[in-house]
């Protein structure tokens, strides 16, 4: 159902389950730490409503989010410094 484009990546399918699937089923199916890891590595994929929801459910602190985004490739400014 969530692989409409035939993607097979476990992480991509998990992100899609978190965004579009049944939350109760997702929480039963995956350990909380796995969900938290995927959430923090892919936080840019979550809209504000989903981000707030998963942040609360997974007990993610503002500091954890700030640390992950600060150290991420997208947020590091690496590309801007190449000029």
Backbone atoms as SQL, in Angstrom:
CREATE TABLE atoms (id INTEGER PRIMARY KEY, chain TEXT, resi INTEGER, resn TEXT, atom TEXT, x REAL, y REAL, z REAL);
INSERT INTO atoms VALUES
  (1, 'A', 1, 'UNK', 'N', 0.818, -1.189, 0.000),
  (2, 'A', 1, 'UNK', 'CA', 0.000, 0.000, 0.000),
  (3, 'A', 1, 'UNK', 'C', 0.867, 1.261, 0.000),
  (4, 'A', 2, 'UNK', 'N', 1.927, 1.272, 0.792),
  (5, 'A', 2, 'UNK', 'CA', 2.749, 2.473, 0.898),
  (6, 'A', 2, 'UNK', 'C', 3.921, 2.478, -0.079),
  (7, 'A', 3, 'UNK', 'N', 3.996, 1.470, -0.929),
  (8, 'A', 3, 'UNK', 'CA', 5.071, 1.453, -1.922),
  (9, 'A', 3, 'UNK', 'C', 4.498, 1.620, -3.332),
  (10, 'A', 4, 'UNK', 'N', 3.725, 2.675, -3.519),
  (11, 'A', 4, 'UNK', 'CA', 3.090, 2.964, -4.795),
  (12, 'A', 4, 'UNK', 'C', 4.111, 3.152, -5.913),
  (13, 'A', 5, 'UNK', 'N', 5.330, 3.521, -5.569),
  (14, 'A', 5, 'UNK', 'CA', 6.370, 3.711, -6.579),
  (15, 'A', 5, 'UNK', 'C', 7.388, 2.574, -6.554),
  (16, 'A', 6, 'UNK', 'N', 7.000, 1.454, -5.963),
  (17, 'A', 6, 'UNK', 'CA', 7.787, 0.225, -5.900),
  (18, 'A', 6, 'UNK', 'C', 9.080, 0.358, -5.100),
  (19, 'A', 7, 'UNK', 'N', 9.155, 1.345, -4.230),
  (20, 'A', 7, 'UNK', 'CA', 10.328, 1.510, -3.376),
  (21, 'A', 7, 'UNK', 'C', 10.388, 0.339, -2.395),
  (22, 'A', 8, 'UNK', 'N', 11.606, -0.110, -2.083),
  (23, 'A', 8, 'UNK', 'CA', 11.769, -1.247, -1.179),
  (24, 'A', 8, 'UNK', 'C', 12.569, -0.893, 0.070),
  (25, 'A', 9, 'UNK', 'N', 13.005, 0.325, 0.165),
  (26, 'A', 9, 'UNK', 'CA', 13.807, 0.755, 1.305),
  (27, 'A', 9, 'UNK', 'C', 12.987, 0.653, 2.591),
  (28, 'A', 10, 'UNK', 'N', 13.519, -0.097, 3.550),
  (29, 'A', 10, 'UNK', 'CA', 12.824, -0.261, 4.826),
  (30, 'A', 10, 'UNK', 'C', 12.610, 1.086, 5.512),
  (31, 'A', 11, 'UNK', 'N', 13.631, 1.944, 5.457),
  (32, 'A', 11, 'UNK', 'CA', 13.514, 3.255, 6.105),
  (33, 'A', 11, 'UNK', 'C', 12.447, 4.110, 5.423),
  (34, 'A', 12, 'UNK', 'N', 12.445, 4.123, 4.096),
  (35, 'A', 12, 'UNK', 'CA', 11.447, 4.921, 3.369),
  (36, 'A', 12, 'UNK', 'C', 10.032, 4.436, 3.669),
  (37, 'A', 13, 'UNK', 'N', 9.851, 3.130, 3.687),
  (38, 'A', 13, 'UNK', 'CA', 8.527, 2.586, 3.988),
  (39, 'A', 13, 'UNK', 'C', 8.113, 2.900, 5.425),
  (40, 'A', 14, 'UNK', 'N', 9.065, 2.900, 6.340),
  (41, 'A', 14, 'UNK', 'CA', 8.757, 3.259, 7.727),
  (42, 'A', 14, 'UNK', 'C', 8.352, 4.725, 7.837),
  (43, 'A', 15, 'UNK', 'N', 9.066, 5.597, 7.141),
  (44, 'A', 15, 'UNK', 'CA', 8.702, 7.022, 7.140),
  (45, 'A', 15, 'UNK', 'C', 7.281, 7.194, 6.612),
  (46, 'A', 16, 'UNK', 'N', 6.970, 6.507, 5.544),
  (47, 'A', 16, 'UNK', 'CA', 5.622, 6.597, 4.974),
  (48, 'A', 16, 'UNK', 'C', 4.572, 6.065, 5.943),
  (49, 'A', 17, 'UNK', 'N', 4.906, 4.987, 6.651),
  (50, 'A', 17, 'UNK', 'CA', 3.970, 4.472, 7.659),
  (51, 'A', 17, 'UNK', 'C', 3.743, 5.503, 8.754),
  (52, 'A', 18, 'UNK', 'N', 4.806, 6.164, 9.167),
  (53, 'A', 18, 'UNK', 'CA', 4.679, 7.184, 10.213),
  (54, 'A', 18, 'UNK', 'C', 3.831, 8.359, 9.735),
  (55, 'A', 19, 'UNK', 'N', 3.963, 8.721, 8.477),
  (56, 'A', 19, 'UNK', 'CA', 3.240, 9.872, 7.941),
  (57, 'A', 19, 'UNK', 'C', 1.800, 9.546, 7.536),
  (58, 'A', 20, 'UNK', 'N', 1.586, 8.359, 6.968),
  (59, 'A', 20, 'UNK', 'CA', 0.286, 8.065, 6.363),
  (60, 'A', 20, 'UNK', 'C', -0.431, 6.850, 6.945),
  (61, 'A', 21, 'UNK', 'N', 0.253, 6.072, 7.770),
  (62, 'A', 21, 'UNK', 'CA', -0.322, 4.832, 8.275),
  (63, 'A', 21, 'UNK', 'C', -1.092, 5.003, 9.571),
  (64, 'A', 22, 'UNK', 'N', -1.557, 3.885, 10.072),
  (65, 'A', 22, 'UNK', 'CA', -2.271, 3.827, 11.345),
  (66, 'A', 22, 'UNK', 'C', -1.244, 3.917, 12.472),
  (67, 'A', 23, 'UNK', 'N', -1.321, 4.967, 13.252),
  (68, 'A', 23, 'UNK', 'CA', -0.336, 5.234, 14.306),
  (69, 'A', 23, 'UNK', 'C', -0.267, 4.082, 15.306),
  (70, 'A', 24, 'UNK', 'N', -1.408, 3.555, 15.706),
  (71, 'A', 24, 'UNK', 'CA', -1.419, 2.451, 16.670),
  (72, 'A', 24, 'UNK', 'C', -0.665, 1.246, 16.121),
  (73, 'A', 25, 'UNK', 'N', -0.859, 0.961, 14.854),
  (74, 'A', 25, 'UNK', 'CA', -0.173, -0.162, 14.211),
  (75, 'A', 25, 'UNK', 'C', 1.333, 0.089, 14.130),
  (76, 'A', 26, 'UNK', 'N', 1.717, 1.301, 13.793),
  (77, 'A', 26, 'UNK', 'CA', 3.140, 1.655, 13.711),
  (78, 'A', 26, 'UNK', 'C', 3.797, 1.482, 15.078),
  (79, 'A', 27, 'UNK', 'N', 3.142, 1.940, 16.129),
  (80, 'A', 27, 'UNK', 'CA', 3.699, 1.838, 17.479),
  (81, 'A', 27, 'UNK', 'C', 3.778, 0.390, 17.964),
  (82, 'A', 28, 'UNK', 'N', 2.875, -0.451, 17.509),
  (83, 'A', 28, 'UNK', 'CA', 2.921, -1.877, 17.859),
  (84, 'A', 28, 'UNK', 'C', 4.015, -2.605, 17.085),
  (85, 'A', 29, 'UNK', 'N', 4.200, -2.193, 15.848),
  (86, 'A', 29, 'UNK', 'CA', 5.077, -2.912, 14.918),
  (87, 'A', 29, 'UNK', 'C', 6.564, -2.627, 15.133),
  (88, 'A', 30, 'UNK', 'N', 6.903, -1.411, 15.552),
  (89, 'A', 30, 'UNK', 'CA', 8.305, -1.004, 15.645),
  (90, 'A', 30, 'UNK', 'C', 8.664, -0.574, 17.063),
  (91, 'A', 31, 'UNK', 'N', 9.907, -0.864, 17.472),
  (92, 'A', 31, 'UNK', 'CA', 10.362, -0.372, 18.782),
  (93, 'A', 31, 'UNK', 'C', 10.467, 1.154, 18.772),
  (94, 'A', 32, 'UNK', 'N', 10.189, 1.740, 19.899),
  (95, 'A', 32, 'UNK', 'CA', 10.191, 3.197, 20.024),
  (96, 'A', 32, 'UNK', 'C', 11.543, 3.801, 19.632),
  (97, 'A', 33, 'UNK', 'N', 12.626, 3.141, 19.991),
  (98, 'A', 33, 'UNK', 'CA', 13.958, 3.659, 19.666),
  (99, 'A', 33, 'UNK', 'C', 14.194, 3.692, 18.158),
  (100, 'A', 34, 'UNK', 'N', 13.696, 2.694, 17.444),
  (101, 'A', 34, 'UNK', 'CA', 13.824, 2.672, 15.972),
  (102, 'A', 34, 'UNK', 'C', 13.039, 3.837, 15.365),
  (103, 'A', 35, 'UNK', 'N', 11.838, 4.052, 15.847),
  (104, 'A', 35, 'UNK', 'CA', 11.017, 5.158, 15.353),
  (105, 'A', 35, 'UNK', 'C', 11.697, 6.497, 15.628),
  (106, 'A', 36, 'UNK', 'N', 12.252, 6.627, 16.810),
  (107, 'A', 36, 'UNK', 'CA', 12.924, 7.869, 17.191),
  (108, 'A', 36, 'UNK', 'C', 14.136, 8.121, 16.297),
  (109, 'A', 37, 'UNK', 'N', 14.909, 7.085, 16.038),
  (110, 'A', 37, 'UNK', 'CA', 16.087, 7.203, 15.174),
  (111, 'A', 37, 'UNK', 'C', 15.696, 7.660, 13.770),
  (112, 'A', 38, 'UNK', 'N', 14.687, 7.020, 13.205),
  (113, 'A', 38, 'UNK', 'CA', 14.221, 7.375, 11.857),
  (114, 'A', 38, 'UNK', 'C', 13.645, 8.785, 11.851),
  (115, 'A', 39, 'UNK', 'N', 12.891, 9.130, 12.868),
  (116, 'A', 39, 'UNK', 'CA', 12.308, 10.468, 12.973),
  (117, 'A', 39, 'UNK', 'C', 13.397, 11.538, 12.991),
  (118, 'A', 40, 'UNK', 'N', 14.393, 11.359, 13.835),
  (119, 'A', 40, 'UNK', 'CA', 15.448, 12.372, 13.963),
  (120, 'A', 40, 'UNK', 'C', 16.306, 12.485, 12.702),
  (121, 'A', 41, 'UNK', 'N', 16.535, 11.379, 12.018),
  (122, 'A', 41, 'UNK', 'CA', 17.346, 11.421, 10.795),
  (123, 'A', 41, 'UNK', 'C', 16.577, 12.000, 9.610),
  (124, 'A', 42, 'UNK', 'N', 15.259, 11.993, 9.700),
  (125, 'A', 42, 'UNK', 'CA', 14.427, 12.432, 8.574),
  (126, 'A', 42, 'UNK', 'C', 13.420, 13.495, 8.985),
  (127, 'A', 43, 'UNK', 'N', 13.763, 14.279, 9.965),
  (128, 'A', 43, 'UNK', 'CA', 12.831, 15.269, 10.516),
  (129, 'A', 43, 'UNK', 'C', 12.370, 16.277, 9.460),
  (130, 'A', 44, 'UNK', 'N', 13.204, 16.524, 8.469),
  (131, 'A', 44, 'UNK', 'CA', 12.853, 17.462, 7.395),
  (132, 'A', 44, 'UNK', 'C', 11.686, 16.958, 6.542),
  (133, 'A', 45, 'UNK', 'N', 11.349, 15.688, 6.636),
  (134, 'A', 45, 'UNK', 'CA', 10.260, 15.107, 5.850),
  (135, 'A', 45, 'UNK', 'C', 8.895, 15.276, 6.522),
  (136, 'A', 46, 'UNK', 'N', 8.886, 15.685, 7.781),
  (137, 'A', 46, 'UNK', 'CA', 7.651, 15.787, 8.550),
  (138, 'A', 46, 'UNK', 'C', 7.153, 17.226, 8.560),
  (139, 'A', 47, 'UNK', 'N', 5.864, 17.399, 8.236),
  (140, 'A', 47, 'UNK', 'CA', 5.277, 18.736, 8.308),
  (141, 'A', 47, 'UNK', 'C', 5.133, 19.125, 9.785),
  (142, 'A', 48, 'UNK', 'N', 4.861, 20.391, 10.080),
  (143, 'A', 48, 'UNK', 'CA', 4.808, 20.828, 11.488),
  (144, 'A', 48, 'UNK', 'C', 3.851, 20.020, 12.373),
  (145, 'A', 49, 'UNK', 'N', 2.704, 19.656, 11.845),
  (146, 'A', 49, 'UNK', 'CA', 1.729, 18.893, 12.636),
  (147, 'A', 49, 'UNK', 'C', 2.269, 17.499, 12.969),
  (148, 'A', 50, 'UNK', 'N', 2.795, 16.799, 11.960),
  (149, 'A', 50, 'UNK', 'CA', 3.366, 15.471, 12.185),
  (150, 'A', 50, 'UNK', 'C', 4.612, 15.542, 13.056),
  (151, 'A', 51, 'UNK', 'N', 5.409, 16.577, 12.857),
  (152, 'A', 51, 'UNK', 'CA', 6.622, 16.747, 13.653),
  (153, 'A', 51, 'UNK', 'C', 6.263, 16.906, 15.135),
  (154, 'A', 52, 'UNK', 'N', 5.283, 17.730, 15.431),
  (155, 'A', 52, 'UNK', 'CA', 4.860, 17.942, 16.818),
  (156, 'A', 52, 'UNK', 'C', 4.285, 16.659, 17.417),
  (157, 'A', 53, 'UNK', 'N', 3.506, 15.940, 16.626),
  (158, 'A', 53, 'UNK', 'CA', 2.907, 14.692, 17.105),
  (159, 'A', 53, 'UNK', 'C', 3.975, 13.664, 17.464),
  (160, 'A', 54, 'UNK', 'N', 4.883, 13.384, 16.524),
  (161, 'A', 54, 'UNK', 'CA', 5.900, 12.360, 16.770),
  (162, 'A', 54, 'UNK', 'C', 6.900, 12.801, 17.834),
  (163, 'A', 55, 'UNK', 'N', 7.155, 14.072, 17.915),
  (164, 'A', 55, 'UNK', 'CA', 8.041, 14.589, 18.964),
  (165, 'A', 55, 'UNK', 'C', 7.450, 14.257, 20.335),
  (166, 'A', 56, 'UNK', 'N', 6.169, 14.446, 20.488),
  (167, 'A', 56, 'UNK', 'CA', 5.482, 14.158, 21.746),
  (168, 'A', 56, 'UNK', 'C', 5.427, 12.650, 22.019),
  (169, 'A', 57, 'UNK', 'N', 5.006, 11.882, 21.045),
  (170, 'A', 57, 'UNK', 'CA', 4.854, 10.431, 21.205),
  (171, 'A', 57, 'UNK', 'C', 6.190, 9.759, 21.510),
  (172, 'A', 58, 'UNK', 'N', 7.253, 10.203, 20.823),
  (173, 'A', 58, 'UNK', 'CA', 8.567, 9.570, 20.979),
  (174, 'A', 58, 'UNK', 'C', 9.415, 10.219, 22.067),
  (175, 'A', 59, 'UNK', 'N', 8.841, 11.215, 22.728),
  (176, 'A', 59, 'UNK', 'CA', 9.525, 11.913, 23.821),
  (177, 'A', 59, 'UNK', 'C', 10.878, 12.475, 23.381),
  (178, 'A', 60, 'UNK', 'N', 10.843, 13.202, 22.280),
  (179, 'A', 60, 'UNK', 'CA', 12.046, 13.825, 21.730),
  (180, 'A', 60, 'UNK', 'C', 12.128, 15.248, 22.270),
  (181, 'A', 61, 'UNK', 'N', 13.282, 15.606, 22.784),
  (182, 'A', 61, 'UNK', 'CA', 13.458, 16.949, 23.342),
  (183, 'A', 61, 'UNK', 'C', 13.854, 17.942, 22.247),
  (184, 'A', 62, 'UNK', 'N', 13.636, 19.216, 22.531),
  (185, 'A', 62, 'UNK', 'CA', 14.060, 20.266, 21.605),
  (186, 'A', 62, 'UNK', 'C', 15.569, 20.211, 21.395),
  (187, 'A', 63, 'UNK', 'N', 16.298, 19.872, 22.446),
  (188, 'A', 63, 'UNK', 'CA', 17.756, 19.788, 22.361),
  (189, 'A', 63, 'UNK', 'C', 18.191, 18.684, 21.398),
  (190, 'A', 64, 'UNK', 'N', 17.496, 17.538, 21.431),
  (191, 'A', 64, 'UNK', 'CA', 17.825, 16.444, 20.514),
  (192, 'A', 64, 'UNK', 'C', 17.598, 16.868, 19.067),
  (193, 'A', 65, 'UNK', 'N', 16.491, 17.543, 18.827),
  (194, 'A', 65, 'UNK', 'CA', 16.188, 18.010, 17.472),
  (195, 'A', 65, 'UNK', 'C', 17.219, 19.034, 17.033),
  (196, 'A', 66, 'UNK', 'N', 17.528, 19.967, 17.904),
  (197, 'A', 66, 'UNK', 'CA', 18.511, 20.993, 17.574),
  (198, 'A', 66, 'UNK', 'C', 19.872, 20.369, 17.268),
  (199, 'A', 67, 'UNK', 'N', 20.281, 19.406, 18.058),
  (200, 'A', 67, 'UNK', 'CA', 21.569, 18.742, 17.854),
  (201, 'A', 67, 'UNK', 'C', 21.597, 18.003, 16.518),
  (202, 'A', 68, 'UNK', 'N', 20.533, 17.270, 16.202),
  (203, 'A', 68, 'UNK', 'CA', 20.479, 16.522, 14.941),
  (204, 'A', 68, 'UNK', 'C', 20.479, 17.457, 13.739),
  (205, 'A', 69, 'UNK', 'N', 19.702, 18.533, 13.796),
  (206, 'A', 69, 'UNK', 'CA', 19.644, 19.449, 12.656),
  (207, 'A', 69, 'UNK', 'C', 20.939, 20.243, 12.527),
  (208, 'A', 70, 'UNK', 'N', 21.569, 20.531, 13.633),
  (209, 'A', 70, 'UNK', 'CA', 22.841, 21.252, 13.614),
  (210, 'A', 70, 'UNK', 'C', 23.939, 20.409, 12.966),
  (211, 'A', 71, 'UNK', 'N', 23.919, 19.111, 13.225),
  (212, 'A', 71, 'UNK', 'CA', 24.939, 18.217, 12.692),
  (213, 'A', 71, 'UNK', 'C', 24.580, 17.614, 11.341),
  (214, 'A', 72, 'UNK', 'N', 23.406, 17.920, 10.829),
  (215, 'A', 72, 'UNK', 'CA', 22.997, 17.322, 9.567),
  (216, 'A', 72, 'UNK', 'C', 23.689, 17.992, 8.390),
  (217, 'A', 73, 'UNK', 'N', 23.819, 17.250, 7.327),
  (218, 'A', 73, 'UNK', 'CA', 24.432, 17.763, 6.106),
  (219, 'A', 73, 'UNK', 'C', 23.645, 18.954, 5.568),
  (220, 'A', 74, 'UNK', 'N', 22.323, 18.847, 5.582),
  (221, 'A', 74, 'UNK', 'CA', 21.478, 19.916, 5.045),
  (222, 'A', 74, 'UNK', 'C', 21.619, 21.200, 5.847),
  (223, 'A', 75, 'UNK', 'N', 21.755, 21.071, 7.143),
  (224, 'A', 75, 'UNK', 'CA', 21.800, 22.250, 7.995),
  (225, 'A', 75, 'UNK', 'C', 23.196, 22.751, 8.305),
  (226, 'A', 76, 'UNK', 'N', 24.205, 22.062, 7.821),
  (227, 'A', 76, 'UNK', 'CA', 25.569, 22.403, 8.217),
  (228, 'A', 76, 'UNK', 'C', 26.145, 23.601, 7.474),
  (229, 'A', 77, 'UNK', 'N', 25.562, 23.961, 6.357),
  (230, 'A', 77, 'UNK', 'CA', 26.115, 25.055, 5.564),
  (231, 'A', 77, 'UNK', 'C', 27.291, 24.613, 4.714),
  (232, 'A', 78, 'UNK', 'N', 27.535, 23.314, 4.649),
  (233, 'A', 78, 'UNK', 'CA', 28.659, 22.772, 3.894),
  (234, 'A', 78, 'UNK', 'C', 28.650, 23.249, 2.444),
  (235, 'A', 79, 'UNK', 'N', 27.506, 23.173, 1.803),
  (236, 'A', 79, 'UNK', 'CA', 27.432, 23.562, 0.391),
  (237, 'A', 79, 'UNK', 'C', 27.666, 25.054, 0.203),
  (238, 'A', 80, 'UNK', 'N', 27.191, 25.857, 1.135),
  (239, 'A', 80, 'UNK', 'CA', 27.398, 27.300, 1.019),
  (240, 'A', 80, 'UNK', 'C', 28.877, 27.651, 1.138),
  (241, 'A', 81, 'UNK', 'N', 29.624, 26.861, 1.883),
  (242, 'A', 81, 'UNK', 'CA', 31.040, 27.138, 2.099),
  (243, 'A', 81, 'UNK', 'C', 31.927, 26.677, 0.947),
  (244, 'A', 82, 'UNK', 'N', 31.364, 26.012, -0.038),
  (245, 'A', 82, 'UNK', 'CA', 32.155, 25.533, -1.171),
  (246, 'A', 82, 'UNK', 'C', 32.451, 26.628, -2.188),
  (247, 'A', 83, 'UNK', 'N', 31.746, 27.705, -2.145),
  (248, 'A', 83, 'UNK', 'CA', 31.923, 28.772, -3.141),
  (249, 'A', 83, 'UNK', 'C', 33.216, 29.496, -2.974);
